[in-house]
Amino acid sequence: MIKLIDTLSYKNRLRSVSPAWKCGFAAVLFIGAYLSHPVVQLCLAGWMLVWTVFYARIPFKSYLLLIGLPCLFYVASLPAIVIEIGTQSRDSVAAVSTNQVLFTFMNWTCYMTEAGLHQAGYLFARVVACLSCLTFVMLTTPMSELFQVMNKLRMPTLVLEIMLIMYRFLFLLSETAQHMYTAQKARGGQFGFRGRLNDTAILIVRLFGKTMQRYRALSHGLIARGFTDEIRMAPYAAKPVATRYWLESWIGVCLLLGLECWIRWR
C-alpha cells in the first residue's frame, strides 16, 4: 500500500503544482470539513474527488481503496454509536417502543435509537470529508516535498528526522515482508488454511528481527558516509500555481462557505 501511495504521488498530474499551496488548500478544506454541516461536508468530499481523480488523474479504484480502508475503523465504531441495551422497565417501555428492537433476552432489550442513527450519519459525512482532504495531499504530494513544507513552517528538526526515519523504516518493513512471503511460497508454504495461519505466524515472528538487521545496516551506511547526528533536508523550492487552480479553489471555497451560511441561518 505504501509503495502504491508513493508511486501515485510522483506520477500524478498535480505533481508540478506548489506543495505549499496544495497543503494550504487541503488544510483550509479540512477545517471546513470538520466544522461544517453534513450537506456541505458531502459536497466538499465530492469536490475533492474531482480534484484527485479528474485533475490529478489518480485511478478511481485506488482512490476508493484509500478512502475505504480507514472507513473500516468507522464501521467498527458503529455498534457503540447506534445500538443500546436496556431493561424493560416501565419508564423505558415507551422509549424502546419508538425505536427498532433487534432482539430481547430475558429482561434485556437490544435496540437501535433514532438519535444514534442520525449521529452515525453525521459522523460518516465528517469522516469522508476529512479523509478526502488528507487523501488529496497524500496522493498529489511526495513525502519529500511534505518534509520541505514542514521544514519551511519551522517544525522542530528532531520531529522531522524521526518522521523521515520512520518513513524509511516502513519501506524496509514492507520490502522484508514481501521477500519473506515470496520465499515461503517458493518452498511450498502458504498452502491450505492451517498452513497459511502457521506460515503467517512464523513470518510475523521473524519479520521484526529481519527488519532490524536491515535497519542496522542502514545506520552503519549513514555513519560510513559521515552522518553527524543531523539529517539535512533539501531546501524548499517554490513552484508556480496555475491561475485556473487559484480561481477554482477560491470560487469553490466561497461557494461552500455560502452554502454553510445559508443552511445555518435560513
C-alpha positions, 0 to 999 in steps of 0.5 A: 500500500505504501509503495502504491501511495508513493508511486501515485504521488510522483506520477500524478498530474498535480505533481508540478503544482506548489506543495505549499499551496496544495497543503494550504488548500487541503488544510483550509478544506479540512477545517471546513470539513470538520466544522461544517454541516453534513450537506456541505461536508458531502459536497466538499468530499465530492469536490475533492474527488474531482480534484484527485481523480479528474485533475490529478488523474489518480485511478478511481479504484485506488482512490476508493481503496484509500478512502475505504480502508480507514472507513473500516475503523468507522464501521467498527465504531458503529455498534457503540454509536447506534445500538443500546441495551436496556431493561424493560422497565416501565419508564423505558417501555415507551422509549424502546417502543419508538425505536427498532428492537433487534432482539430481547433476552430475558429482561434485556432489550437490544435496540437501535435509537433514532438519535444514534442513527442520525449521529452515525450519519453525521459522523460518516459525512465528517469522516469522508470529508476529512479523509478526502482532504488528507487523501488529496495531499497524500496522493498529489504530494511526495513525502519529500516535498511534505518534509520541505513544507514542514521544514519551511513552517519551522517544525522542530528538526528532531520531529522531522528526522524521526518522521523521515526515519520512520518513513524509511523504516516502513519501506524496509518493513514492507520490502522484508515482508514481501521477500519473506512471503515470496520465499515461503511460497517458493518452498511450498508454504502458504498452502491450505488454511492451517498452513497459511495461519502457521506460515503467517505466524512464523513470518510475523515472528521473524519479520521484526528481527529481519527488519532490524538487521536491515535497519542496522545496516542502514545506520552503519551506511549513514555513519560510513558516509559521515552522518553527524547526528543531523539529517539535512533536508533539501531546501524548499523550492517554490513552484508556480500555481496555475491561475485556473487552480487559484480561481477554482479553489477560491470560487469553490471555497466561497461557494461552500462557505455560502452554502454553510451560511445559508443552511445555518441561518435560513 
